Amino acid sequence: MTKPNITKQQLLNVIKTWGEQKITSDQLQSWMVTNYDPDDNDIGLGEPEWTQEAMNIVMNEYEIAKQEKFRLEKYHLAIDFITANESKFNQTKHLFLHEGFSD
């Protein structure tokens, strides 16, 4: 049986839609809760390993973080992380995790 696949483009579209304030933080988190289950869904099938890892990290963070910690004005950091090449992986990961959410 084939598992459903969350594509890189689907994830980017959801984050962009949130960043443009077309959906709320609640709707963003609800999408993550509904779609982020690595046991039931493939995440980024066919993408490079670092892209799959970035997608997993982004989806997990938006799934578990308190919505009041989300920094809408920094949504592009999630997009940058997901679309980064391997050489920028650690830098974009750090920026997303440390500036994409408030403490």
C-alpha positions as CSV (number, residue, x, y, z in Angstrom):
1,M,0.0,0.0,0.0
2,T,1.3,3.4,-1.0
3,K,1.3,6.1,1.7
4,P,0.1,9.6,0.8
5,N,3.0,12.0,0.0
6,I,3.3,15.6,1.3
7,T,5.1,17.4,-1.5
8,K,7.6,20.2,-1.0
9,Q,5.3,22.4,-3.1
10,Q,2.2,21.6,-0.9
11,L,4.1,22.6,2.2
12,L,5.5,25.8,0.6
13,N,2.1,26.8,-0.6
14,V,0.6,26.4,2.9
15,I,3.3,28.4,4.6
16,K,3.1,31.1,1.9
17,T,-0.7,31.3,2.3
18,W,-0.2,31.8,6.0
19,G,2.6,34.4,5.5
20,E,0.2,36.3,3.2
21,Q,-2.4,36.1,6.0
22,K,-4.8,34.2,3.8
23,I,-5.1,31.6,6.5
24,T,-4.7,31.9,10.3
25,S,-2.1,30.4,12.6
26,D,-4.8,28.1,13.8
27,Q,-5.4,26.9,10.2
28,L,-1.7,26.5,9.6
29,Q,-1.3,24.4,12.8
30,S,-4.4,22.4,12.0
31,W,-3.0,21.6,8.5
32,M,0.3,20.4,10.1
33,V,-1.6,18.3,12.7
34,T,-3.7,16.7,10.0
35,N,-0.8,16.0,7.6
36,Y,2.3,15.5,9.6
37,D,2.4,11.8,10.5
38,P,5.6,10.2,9.2
39,D,4.2,6.8,10.0
40,D,1.2,7.4,7.7
41,N,2.5,9.9,5.2
42,D,5.7,10.2,3.2
43,I,7.2,13.7,3.6
44,G,8.9,15.0,0.5
45,L,9.3,11.7,-1.4
46,G,11.8,12.2,-4.2
47,E,13.4,15.2,-2.7
48,P,17.0,15.3,-1.5
49,E,17.6,14.0,2.1
50,W,18.3,17.5,3.5
51,T,15.0,18.8,2.0
52,Q,13.1,15.9,3.5
53,E,14.7,16.6,6.9
54,A,13.9,20.4,6.6
55,M,10.3,19.6,5.7
56,N,10.0,17.3,8.7
57,I,11.5,19.9,11.1
58,V,9.2,22.7,9.8
59,M,6.1,20.5,9.9
60,N,7.0,19.3,13.4
61,E,7.7,22.7,14.8
62,Y,4.5,24.2,13.4
63,E,2.6,21.2,14.7
64,I,3.8,21.4,18.3
65,A,4.7,25.0,19.0
66,K,2.2,27.3,20.8
67,Q,0.6,29.5,18.2
68,E,1.5,32.7,20.1
69,K,5.1,31.8,19.5
70,F,4.7,31.8,15.7
71,R,6.4,34.8,14.1
72,L,4.3,35.5,11.1
73,E,6.7,38.2,9.9
74,K,9.5,35.5,9.8
75,Y,7.5,33.0,7.7
76,H,10.0,33.3,4.9
77,L,12.6,31.6,7.1
78,A,10.6,28.3,6.9
79,I,10.5,28.7,3.1
80,D,14.2,29.5,2.9
81,F,15.0,26.4,5.0
82,I,12.9,24.1,2.9
83,T,14.3,25.4,-0.4
84,A,18.0,25.6,0.8
85,N,20.7,23.7,-0.9
86,E,22.7,21.3,1.2
87,S,25.5,23.8,1.8
88,K,23.0,26.2,3.4
89,F,21.1,23.6,5.4
90,N,22.6,24.3,8.9
91,Q,22.5,28.1,8.5
92,T,18.8,28.1,7.4
93,K,17.9,25.6,10.0
94,H,19.4,27.7,12.7
95,L,17.6,30.9,11.5
96,F,14.3,29.1,11.2
97,L,14.5,27.6,14.7
98,H,15.9,30.6,16.5
99,E,14.1,33.5,14.7
100,G,11.0,31.9,13.4
101,F,9.5,31.6,16.9
102,S,9.5,34.0,19.8
103,D,10.7,32.9,23.2
